[in-house]
Amino acid sequence: MAAKAEHTAALKEAGAAMEIGLVSLPSIIPTNTRRKAARGSVWAWLIPIMLTLLTAASVFCYYIYQTGINDRVIRLQGKAREEALAGNYTGAKALLKEANDARPSFAAIQKDVEIVDHVDEISLNVAVAGKRLEERNLAEAEQLLEQAKEQLKGHTEPIYDKVKVQLGDFMMKLGVIKLTDELADLNTVEGLIAKLNTANHLEGEEAAAVKEQIVAKIVDISYKEAETLMKNKSYTAALEVTGKAISLAKDNEKLMKLEKQINQAQTDFERAEQQRLEHAMQQAAAEDLKNQTAAVEVVKIDSTLDEFGDLNMEAELKNAATRPIYSITVKFTVFDAAGHEIGTGTAEDKEAYVQPGETLRMTSTVYGVNDENTTIVVDHATWYLD
């Protein structure tokens, strides 16, 4: 029992000592225990720092990763732009799809996709129009080209340049084909000049060939027209025709040679006309002189001597003038066989109206001649011209 009591007392004493130790723990913790406590306090501030660094490293790596994606998207976008500018719209759309998969929310990529799709649609329509041109289906080709032209309105982005050039080429080709078809029905210089003005707005080798064809047709028509006018002595009109044609067909030898012939023919005609006019004036003057001085021409004169010795004269006169004459008077002298004057007389007709070339008869009596062998000479005649 005494031993049991001692063990109990010892336990109480140890318990009391633990209580005392718990209360004054710092003073009785061994040195090793204090070092472990100090190490724990280091981790207390080191761990947050390490967590901060780890977070920063993670953010940095994520930033690098996202930056790499952005760079890749930008490269894809730039390459897609190059492909689109080169006309490879299918390749451009594939690149943009890859970029869009990497950055689905990138608005610039979406916009580029829309533009490339639009350009590709127009390009396909233009290509179909080109095939229709080759098939000579001009109505459908023109409709498709006009549709593409409307779709391109307001778009100035460089990506549209290639399709614009292609559209312009096909529009030119369409214009050339239509002009060529219309030429067969054109046979006037005015109509051809109108088509030439249209052709002057077209470019390319085919357009140049059509222009040459139009000019050649103008030359041919003008040459024939001017030649006909020259034969009809319409020299001024002929020179107008050649002049207009030469202004379009510069240095055309055929036209220039004809123009020279027309000028020479006009000069010869004007010289001949001047000579003819001078001759006509001379002839008119001679006719006028004759009309004034020799309008009455004696055709024949008959005379008889009656039983009273009077000489009855009957004269046939002709109007030698170029105009009608009237109120005619003739004075005459009677000579004997020896040429001596033995009498004079006058014959007149106030009523007669004698046309050029017509004749009239006039009578008169000379009294007391008493000579059968006489000669009557008309000395003077007077008349009026109509």
C-alpha positions as CSV (number, residue, x, y, z in Angstrom):
1,M,0.0,0.0,0.0
2,A,2.9,2.3,1.0
3,A,4.5,1.6,-2.5
4,K,1.2,2.4,-4.3
5,A,0.9,5.7,-2.5
6,E,4.3,6.7,-3.5
7,H,3.6,6.0,-7.2
8,T,0.5,8.1,-7.0
9,A,2.3,11.0,-5.5
10,A,5.0,10.8,-8.1
11,L,2.4,11.0,-10.9
12,K,0.8,14.0,-9.3
13,E,4.2,15.7,-9.1
14,A,4.9,15.0,-12.8
15,G,1.5,16.3,-13.7
16,A,2.2,19.5,-11.8
17,A,5.5,19.8,-13.4
18,M,3.9,19.4,-17.1
19,E,1.4,22.1,-16.1
20,I,4.3,24.3,-15.0
21,G,6.2,23.5,-18.2
22,L,3.2,24.3,-20.5
23,V,2.9,27.7,-18.8
24,S,6.6,28.6,-19.2
25,L,7.2,26.8,-22.5
26,P,9.6,29.2,-24.0
27,S,12.0,29.0,-21.2
28,I,12.2,25.3,-21.0
29,I,12.0,24.4,-24.9
30,P,15.3,22.8,-25.9
31,T,17.5,24.5,-28.5
32,N,16.5,22.1,-31.4
33,T,12.9,22.9,-30.8
34,R,13.5,26.7,-31.1
35,R,15.3,26.1,-34.4
36,K,12.4,24.2,-35.8
37,A,10.1,27.1,-34.8
38,A,12.3,29.6,-36.5
39,R,12.3,27.5,-39.7
40,G,8.5,27.4,-39.6
41,S,8.3,31.2,-39.5
42,V,10.6,31.5,-42.6
43,W,8.2,29.2,-44.6
44,A,5.4,31.4,-43.4
45,W,6.6,34.4,-45.5
46,L,8.6,32.4,-48.2
47,I,5.6,30.3,-49.4
48,P,3.5,33.4,-50.4
49,I,6.4,34.8,-52.3
50,M,6.9,31.5,-54.1
51,L,3.2,31.3,-54.9
52,T,3.4,34.8,-56.3
53,L,6.4,34.0,-58.5
54,L,4.7,30.8,-59.7
55,T,1.5,32.7,-60.6
56,A,3.6,35.3,-62.4
57,A,5.4,32.6,-64.3
58,S,2.1,31.0,-65.2
59,V,0.7,34.3,-66.4
60,F,3.9,35.0,-68.3
61,C,3.8,31.6,-70.0
62,Y,0.1,32.1,-70.8
63,Y,0.9,35.5,-72.3
64,I,3.7,34.1,-74.4
65,Y,1.3,31.4,-75.6
66,Q,-1.4,33.8,-76.5
67,T,1.1,36.1,-78.1
68,G,2.3,33.2,-80.3
69,I,-1.3,32.5,-81.3
70,N,-1.8,36.2,-82.2
71,D,1.4,36.3,-84.2
72,R,0.3,33.1,-86.0
73,V,-3.1,34.6,-86.8
74,I,-1.5,37.8,-88.1
75,R,0.8,35.8,-90.3
76,L,-2.1,33.8,-91.6
77,Q,-4.1,37.0,-92.2
78,G,-1.2,38.6,-94.1
79,K,-0.6,35.5,-96.2
80,A,-4.3,35.3,-96.9
81,R,-4.2,38.9,-98.1
82,E,-1.3,38.1,-100.4
83,E,-3.2,35.2,-101.9
84,A,-6.4,37.3,-102.3
85,L,-4.5,40.1,-104.0
86,A,-3.0,37.4,-106.4
87,G,-6.5,36.2,-107.2
88,N,-6.2,32.9,-105.3
89,Y,-9.4,33.4,-103.3
90,T,-9.8,29.7,-102.4
91,G,-6.3,29.7,-100.8
92,A,-7.1,33.0,-99.0
93,K,-10.3,31.6,-97.6
94,A,-8.5,28.4,-96.3
95,L,-5.9,30.6,-94.5
96,L,-8.5,32.8,-93.0
97,K,-10.5,29.8,-91.8
98,E,-7.3,28.5,-90.0
99,A,-6.9,32.0,-88.5
100,N,-10.5,32.1,-87.5
101,D,-10.3,28.7,-85.8
102,A,-7.3,30.0,-83.8
103,R,-9.1,33.3,-82.9
104,P,-12.9,32.8,-83.4
105,S,-13.6,36.2,-81.8
106,F,-11.2,38.2,-83.9
107,A,-13.5,40.7,-85.7
108,A,-10.8,41.7,-88.3
109,I,-10.6,38.1,-89.5
110,Q,-14.4,37.9,-89.8
111,K,-14.4,41.1,-91.9
112,D,-11.6,39.7,-94.2
113,V,-13.6,36.5,-94.7
114,E,-16.7,38.5,-95.8
115,I,-14.6,40.6,-98.2
116,V,-12.9,37.6,-99.7
117,D,-16.2,35.8,-100.1
118,H,-17.6,38.8,-101.8
119,V,-14.6,39.1,-104.2
120,D,-14.7,35.4,-104.9
121,E,-18.4,35.6,-105.8
122,I,-17.8,38.5,-108.2
123,S,-14.8,36.8,-109.7
124,L,-16.9,33.7,-110.4
125,N,-19.6,35.8,-112.1
126,V,-17.0,37.5,-114.2
127,A,-15.4,34.2,-115.2
128,V,-18.8,32.9,-116.3
129,A,-19.3,36.1,-118.3
130,G,-16.0,35.4,-120.0
131,K,-17.2,31.9,-121.0
132,R,-20.4,33.3,-122.4
133,L,-18.4,35.8,-124.5
134,E,-16.4,32.9,-125.9
135,E,-19.8,31.2,-126.7
136,R,-21.0,34.4,-128.4
137,N,-23.9,34.5,-125.9
138,L,-23.6,38.3,-125.7
139,A,-26.9,39.1,-123.9
140,E,-26.1,36.8,-120.9
141,A,-22.5,37.9,-120.9
142,E,-23.5,41.6,-120.8
143,Q,-26.0,40.9,-118.0
144,L,-23.4,39.2,-115.9
145,L,-20.8,41.9,-116.5
146,E,-23.3,44.7,-115.6
147,Q,-24.2,42.7,-112.4
148,A,-20.6,42.5,-111.4
149,K,-20.1,46.2,-112.2
150,E,-22.9,47.0,-109.8
151,Q,-21.5,44.7,-107.1
152,L,-18.1,46.5,-107.3
153,K,-19.6,50.0,-106.8
154,G,-18.2,51.7,-103.7
155,H,-15.4,49.2,-103.2
156,T,-12.0,50.8,-103.4
157,E,-10.0,48.1,-101.4
158,P,-7.0,46.8,-103.3
159,I,-8.3,43.3,-103.1
160,Y,-10.9,44.2,-105.7
161,D,-8.3,45.5,-108.2
162,K,-7.7,42.2,-109.9
163,V,-11.3,41.5,-110.5
164,K,-11.9,45.1,-111.7
165,V,-9.1,44.6,-114.3
166,Q,-10.7,41.3,-115.4
167,L,-14.1,43.0,-115.6
168,G,-12.7,45.8,-117.6
169,D,-11.0,43.4,-120.0
170,F,-14.2,41.5,-120.6
171,M,-16.2,44.8,-121.0
172,M,-13.7,45.8,-123.7
173,K,-14.0,42.5,-125.4
174,L,-17.8,42.7,-125.3
175,G,-17.6,46.2,-126.9
176,V,-15.3,44.9,-129.6
177,I,-17.5,42.0,-130.5
178,K,-20.7,44.2,-130.6
179,L,-18.9,46.7,-132.8
180,T,-17.6,44.0,-135.1
181,D,-21.1,42.6,-135.5
182,E,-22.6,46.1,-136.2
183,L,-20.1,47.0,-138.9
184,A,-21.6,44.6,-141.4
185,D,-24.8,46.7,-141.5
186,L,-23.2,50.1,-141.6
187,N,-22.7,51.7,-145.1
188,T,-22.6,55.4,-144.3
189,V,-19.6,57.5,-143.3
190,E,-21.6,59.2,-140.5
191,G,-22.6,55.9,-139.0
192,L,-19.1,54.6,-139.2
193,I,-17.7,57.7,-137.6
194,A,-20.1,57.3,-134.7
195,K,-18.8,53.7,-134.2
196,L,-15.3,54.9,-134.5
197,N,-15.9,57.3,-131.6
198,T,-17.1,54.4,-129.6
199,A,-14.1,52.3,-130.5
200,N,-11.8,55.1,-129.4
201,H,-12.8,54.4,-125.8
202,L,-11.8,50.8,-126.1
203,E,-8.3,49.5,-125.5
204,G,-6.3,46.4,-126.5
205,E,-5.2,44.7,-129.7
206,E,-8.7,43.6,-130.7
207,A,-10.0,47.2,-130.3
208,A,-7.2,48.5,-132.4
209,A,-8.0,46.0,-135.1
210,V,-11.7,47.1,-135.1
211,K,-10.6,50.7,-135.4
212,E,-8.5,49.9,-138.4
213,Q,-11.4,48.0,-139.9
214,I,-13.8,51.0,-139.4
215,V,-11.3,53.4,-140.9
216,A,-10.7,51.1,-143.9
217,K,-14.4,51.0,-144.5
218,I,-14.7,54.8,-144.2
219,V,-11.9,55.2,-146.8
220,D,-13.6,52.8,-149.2
221,I,-17.0,54.5,-149.0
222,S,-15.5,58.0,-149.1
223,Y,-13.4,57.1,-152.1
224,K,-16.4,55.9,-154.1
225,E,-18.6,58.8,-153.1
226,A,-15.9,61.4,-153.9
227,E,-15.2,59.8,-157.2
228,T,-18.8,59.9,-158.2
229,L,-19.1,63.6,-157.2
230,M,-16.0,64.4,-159.2
231,K,-17.5,62.8,-162.3
232,N,-20.6,64.9,-161.7
233,K,-18.3,68.0,-161.5
234,S,-19.3,68.5,-157.8
235,Y,-15.8,69.2,-156.9
236,T,-16.3,71.1,-153.7
237,A,-18.5,68.4,-152.3
238,A,-16.0,65.8,-153.4
239,L,-13.2,67.6,-151.6
240,E,-15.3,67.8,-148.4
241,V,-15.7,64.0,-148.5
242,T,-12.0,63.3,-149.0
243,G,-11.0,65.9,-146.4
244,K,-13.2,64.3,-143.8
245,A,-11.9,60.9,-144.6
246,I,-8.3,62.0,-144.6
247,S,-8.7,63.5,-141.2
248,L,-9.6,60.0,-139.9
249,A,-7.2,58.0,-142.1
250,K,-4.0,60.0,-141.7
251,D,-1.6,60.0,-144.7
252,N,-3.8,57.5,-146.7
253,E,-2.1,57.5,-150.1
254,K,-5.3,56.4,-152.0
255,L,-7.3,59.3,-150.6
256,M,-4.6,61.8,-151.1
257,K,-4.1,60.8,-154.7
258,L,-7.8,61.1,-155.3
259,E,-7.9,64.5,-153.6
260,K,-5.1,65.6,-155.9
261,Q,-7.0,64.4,-159.0
262,I,-10.1,66.3,-157.8
263,N,-8.2,69.5,-157.3
264,Q,-6.7,69.2,-160.8
265,A,-10.1,68.4,-162.3
266,Q,-11.6,71.4,-160.6
267,T,-8.8,73.6,-161.8
268,D,-9.2,72.3,-165.4
269,F,-13.0,72.7,-165.2
270,E,-12.8,76.2,-163.9
271,R,-10.3,77.2,-166.6
272,A,-12.5,75.7,-169.3
273,E,-15.5,77.3,-167.7
274,Q,-13.8,80.6,-167.7
275,Q,-12.9,80.2,-171.4
276,R,-16.4,79.1,-172.1
277,L,-17.8,82.1,-170.3
278,E,-15.5,84.4,-172.2
279,H,-16.5,82.7,-175.5
280,A,-20.1,83.0,-174.5
281,M,-19.7,86.6,-173.7
282,Q,-18.0,87.2,-177.0
283,Q,-20.7,85.3,-178.8
284,A,-23.4,87.1,-176.9
285,A,-21.7,90.4,-177.8
286,A,-21.6,89.3,-181.4
287,E,-25.2,88.2,-181.3
288,D,-26.2,91.4,-179.7
289,L,-24.3,93.3,-182.4
290,K,-26.0,91.2,-185.1
291,N,-29.4,91.7,-183.4
292,Q,-28.7,95.4,-183.4
293,T,-27.2,95.8,-186.9
294,A,-28.0,92.8,-189.0
295,A,-31.2,91.3,-187.8
296,V,-32.9,91.5,-191.3
297,E,-31.3,89.3,-194.0
298,V,-32.4,89.6,-197.6
299,V,-33.2,86.1,-199.0
300,K,-34.3,87.3,-202.5
301,I,-35.8,90.2,-204.3
302,D,-38.1,90.0,-207.3
303,S,-39.1,92.9,-209.4
304,T,-41.5,93.5,-212.4
305,L,-42.1,96.5,-214.5
306,D,-45.8,97.2,-215.2
307,E,-47.3,98.8,-218.3
308,F,-47.0,102.2,-216.7
309,G,-43.3,102.0,-216.2
310,D,-43.5,101.5,-212.5
311,L,-41.3,98.9,-210.8
312,N,-43.0,96.6,-208.4
313,M,-40.6,95.1,-205.8
314,E,-41.3,92.0,-203.8
315,A,-38.6,91.0,-201.2
316,E,-38.3,87.9,-199.0
317,L,-36.6,88.8,-195.8
318,K,-35.4,86.6,-192.9
319,N,-35.0,87.3,-189.2
320,A,-31.3,86.6,-188.7
321,A,-31.4,87.7,-185.1
322,T,-31.6,85.5,-182.0
323,R,-34.7,87.3,-180.8
324,P,-38.1,88.0,-182.4
325,I,-38.3,91.3,-184.4
326,Y,-41.3,93.4,-185.4
327,S,-42.2,96.8,-187.0
328,I,-39.8,96.2,-189.8
329,T,-38.8,98.9,-192.4
330,V,-36.5,98.4,-195.4
331,K,-35.1,101.1,-197.6
332,F,-33.7,100.2,-201.0
333,T,-32.1,101.7,-204.2
334,V,-32.8,100.8,-207.8
335,F,-29.9,100.8,-210.3
336,D,-30.0,100.4,-214.1
337,A,-27.8,98.1,-216.0
338,A,-25.0,100.6,-216.1
339,G,-25.1,100.8,-212.3
340,H,-26.7,104.2,-212.2
341,E,-29.2,105.0,-209.5
342,I,-32.6,105.4,-211.0
343,G,-34.9,105.3,-208.0
344,T,-35.3,104.6,-204.2
345,G,-38.1,103.0,-202.2
346,T,-39.2,101.9,-198.8
347,A,-41.0,98.8,-197.7
348,E,-42.5,98.3,-194.2
349,D,-44.6,96.0,-192.2
350,K,-45.7,97.3,-188.8
351,E,-47.8,94.3,-187.9
352,A,-45.5,91.4,-188.6
353,Y,-43.9,89.5,-185.6
354,V,-41.1,87.4,-187.0
355,Q,-39.4,84.7,-184.9
356,P,-35.7,84.0,-185.3
357,G,-35.1,82.1,-188.5
358,E,-38.6,82.9,-189.9
359,T,-39.1,84.8,-193.2
360,L,-41.6,87.4,-194.3
361,R,-42.5,89.1,-197.6
362,M,-42.6,92.8,-198.2
363,T,-43.7,94.7,-201.3
364,S,-43.1,98.2,-202.5
365,T,-43.5,100.2,-205.8
366,V,-41.0,102.7,-207.3
367,Y,-42.7,104.9,-209.8
368,G,-41.4,106.0,-213.2
369,V,-38.5,103.6,-213.5
370,N,-39.3,102.6,-217.1
371,D,-36.4,100.1,-217.3
372,E,-36.6,96.4,-217.1
373,N,-32.9,95.8,-216.6
374,T,-32.7,96.9,-213.0
375,T,-31.0,95.8,-209.8
376,I,-32.4,96.4,-206.4
377,V,-30.1,96.8,-203.4
378,V,-31.3,97.0,-199.8
379,D,-29.5,99.9,-198.3
380,H,-30.9,99.9,-194.8
381,A,-33.3,98.2,-192.6
382,T,-34.8,99.0,-189.2
383,W,-36.6,96.8,-186.7
384,Y,-37.5,96.4,-183.1
385,L,-36.2,93.5,-181.0
386,D,-38.6,91.7,-178.6
